[in-house]
Amino acid sequence: MTPQHLHIICFDIPFPPSYGGVIPVYYRIKALFELGIHITLHCFYKGEKGDTVPLEAMCEKVYYYPRKSSIWQHLSLKPFVVKSRENELLLPRLLKDDAPIFFEGLVSCSLMSHPKLRNRNKYFRECNVEHDYYHGLAKATNIWWKKLFWHIEAERLRWFEHNIRYAQGIFVLAHQDEKHFRHTYPEVPITYFPCFHGHTQIVPPTNRSKQYILYQGNLEIPENHKAAMHIIRHIAPYVPHPIFIAGKNPPADLLQQANRFNNVTIIANPNEETMQNLLCNACVHLLITFQGTGIKLKLLNVLFTEGHVVVNPPMVVGTELSELCHIGTNDRELIQLCNSLINFPNTKEDITKRLDHLNESYNDKKSALIIQKIIFNR
C-alpha cells in the first residue's frame, strides 16, 4: 500500500497546545499520525520556537518560517495576517512532491491560488468566518487605532477569502460557518466535522474544599476582555460566591475593576498545572461571549470536567452542545443559574450522559477518519 502523505500549513507552531488556535491543530496532527498518515508540517511563528520535539516525533519533517512583522507588510491589499506569513521557501518545498496540501486557517492560505499549485489537491480548514471575527474584535475594543486596524483587516480578509474557491474541499467546524461557506462557494465540496480537542474522559475534581465560579480565556483578546469585564460589572455584584477569572496578560483596567469586589480574583498567566486545577475543581464554569463565531474551544475543555457549565446563547450557537449546558439569555438568568447550581454537583448519571454525548459528537478519531477518507479516498 502506498504511504499516505500530507502537507499541513499552519499559522503557528502547534506545540505546546496552549491556546485555542493551536490546540485543535495539535490534536488533529496527533490523530492523523495515529492513522498512519505521513505529515510534512510547515509552521509560521514569531518570537522563540520553544520545545518542538513532541511535534517533530509525529511528523516526517517540520519546517519553521519566521513571520515578517515590518510595517511594509501592512502596505498591501493582502491582509497583514496573511502577508506576514509569506515565505519564499514554502512553495519549492511543496513542489518537491504531489502530496495533497491542508491549509490550517485562512491566514495560512497565501499560496492557495498559486498557478503552480492549481493542479494539486488542496483542502482548507476554517477557524472562523474571519472577516466577521475581525469586525467583532474591532467592536470589542475602545482603542481607536486597534478598531481601525481590525476593520481594515476584516475587509481585506473578506476579499482574500475568495482564494479558497481553488480548494478541492472545505472543512468547517461550526454549523453557522457551514451556511456561509455553502452559500459563498457552492462549487466547493464542504464537510462539517467538529473541533479536535484531545479529551477522552471527564476529568474528576481533585479538591472541592472551596466552591467557586470560573471564567477563563486569553484576556489580551478584546472579546475575552469584554466578557470578563461584563462578568465583573454585571454578574459578580449579585453572586455571593468566589469568582475566579483566569487567563493570559489581564489588562490594567480589568485588574482595577476586579479590585472593587471582594469575591472576584484575577489569576494572571496561570501555568498549566494551576490552570488544570482551576478547571477540574470549579463548581460552575461561567462562559459568555458577544461574538458567536466558530466554536469556543474553552467550552469543550470545561465540558470534560464535572462542573456545571453556564453560558449565554452565542457561546453554543452552531454546536451540538446546548443540551449539556445551562443557558441564560440575560444577566438575571445567568446570575440565578450560578447561585442555584453551585451547591449541587452533577450526579454520576449526569456525567455519564455528558461523556456519551461528547464522545458521539466530538470524537477526534472519527473526525480524523473523515479527513482520511475525503483526502485519500479511503
WOURSUL-V980567 format. One record per helix or strand of 2 or more residues. SS is the DSSP state (A for helix, B for strand). FROM is the first residue (numbers start at 1). LEN is the number of residues. If there is no record, write none. Layout:
BEGIN
((SS FROM LEN) (SS FROM LEN))
END
This chain:
BEGIN
((B 5 6) (A 20 15) (B 38 8) (A 53 6) (B 61 6) (A 71 4) (A 80 4) (A 88 7) (B 100 5) (A 106 3) (A 115 3) (B 122 4) (A 130 11) (A 144 23) (B 169 4) (A 175 10) (B 190 3) (B 212 5) (A 222 17) (B 242 6) (A 252 7) (B 264 5) (A 272 10) (B 284 4) (A 297 7) (B 308 4) (A 313 4) (A 322 3) (B 326 2) (A 331 11) (A 348 14) (A 364 13))
END
